[in-house]
């Protein structure tokens, strides 16, 4: 027996073997339905519409323009109901049973912008809450009519909706899906595919298997968050239905740090579960940082006052698949699976015409470099493959979506590459590109003070710039007359009116109407606003609002940490702080003589270090010392669904300070 020298033995043991993958043009697999993202879950895109140009168009290009950025192939949007659905409330197109308004909100605008950039994009509508006027609640005939009218609004905007779901994460009613399918056909929308049931877990597929009518009424099985960090669940019942399987909400990753998990999920969903569409929540982090789930999305765009936005590796992780595939392609099961050295790979091919294919590798489970080769067979092209890669854990844009040297073939026709750990790599016959506009955005900057809005410049029924409703709907409306308090002034011209008078069928637990505005870094300032309480209830002026306390699962309502100056129709007032432990502490209280409903008053909260001053009209009610919060944005709130109004919202920096805290 020959003796092998130690150095040679070591070389043999560390030389990596090459995992060989053959891609056959006749290879079979499920049909690819696309990569997408969600504008919904309440106000997730709210601040995007208020961005200045050219930054707004740049952001939209990064999301939707093919061959440019994420190149999203599906846009899922919320069908609003004026109620909180996680990160805010989106407007309803029908606030009564008889009147339809197809221009409320920003989702139509966003859909139009997406379609303008990609006419082939697929649209998907889903409800979180519904209006309170429905007879029978969510699973009602009224809701079927509500949805068909929403589709009519889409048609008015020149948009065609491809998919329609039921109730986000609130279970399902099999019989109602039958009514929905029938209603769609009768209304001329029979081509719209029905998705059930936008909930976690695969039980809905088992219910379809056991209920032929339910099965017949649905076209797609859509589930939420099917994956752990390393594996995605599957269901034989779902596979046996022979319907498309969607991760109809997945992701929920930070735009800067979530790329490793995102890359793993996108591949594992097909390899583990045969899921054919990945829809990320959300499309963009375009809400105030005082609202929960901060940082989620494919990019950050929540400083519309200066146009600052930021990209991250999650956007380019999406691009590694979406730029080099199209819905209607087919997965090649024999060329999709697990990497020997850790990670996964999926291969997709064009269905006909000019042959093309793409293989996407992710190595989040790897600890060392590994060698793979890809060999085309059948009618697939034999030329060099384009190579793109993203270092998933890097925050340096130079490591995102990097075009490498083309990968030629060896004498056997194989294209061999070495995959580094913690990367996503695409080998493809398709062209793609990365815009060089990554650094074009202005620098981050705190919103300048003073901030003022008289609400006079807005069309009646519209949401004023920068206001983000958390519950209810605050819109421009003609000011009501009302009495004038001593030392106060009436609202004039246009005012901000809360217009929802019937409590919606809620998805979340935000108790009553509330809207937020401004920069969370504001520190020493005075905020004031005129208010008129309609008939009964309490109006509140909020300051130094820092964070939403998410109380899901506790049986308690969602609240915002900060200071509240409250005035009721009885004249009772209080200055309170909502503390990080979720309790309210009264700092001062009393009764204001002469106050009442249908009377205009000016509420004011001043902050200077630990000193907080509360005023109504010309009366200083209290000056207290409290150090719970030293910065935060402002807000307006009501304790019930009334048409109370606000006017002349003003925030000014206090003397001797800039009004801002250091970022």
Secondary structure by P-SEA (a helix, b strand, c coil): cccccaaaaaaaaaccccbbbbbbccbbbccccccccccccccccccccccccaaaaaaaaacccccccccccbbbbbbccccccccbbbbbccccccccccccccaaaaaaaaaaacccbbbbbbbcccccccccccccaaaaaaaaaaaaaaaaacccccbbbccccccccaaaaaaaaaaaaaaccccbbbbccccccaaaaaaaaacaaaaaaccbbbbcccccccbbbbbaaaaaaccbbbcccccccccccaaaaaaaaaaaaaacccccbbbcccccccccccccccccccccccccccbbbbbcaaaaaaaccccccccccccccccccccccccbbbbbbbccccccbbbbbbcccccbbbbbbbbbcccccccbbbbbbbcccccccccccccccbbbbcccccbbbbbcccbbbbbccbbbbbbcccccccccccccccccccccccccccccccccccccbbbbcccccccccccccccccbbbbbcccccccccccccbbbbbbcccccccbbbbbbbbbccbbbbbbbcccccccccccccbbbbbbccccccccccbbbbbbbccccbbbbccbbbbccccccbbbbbbbbbcccbbbbbccccccbbbbbccccccccccccccccccccccbbbbbcccccccccc
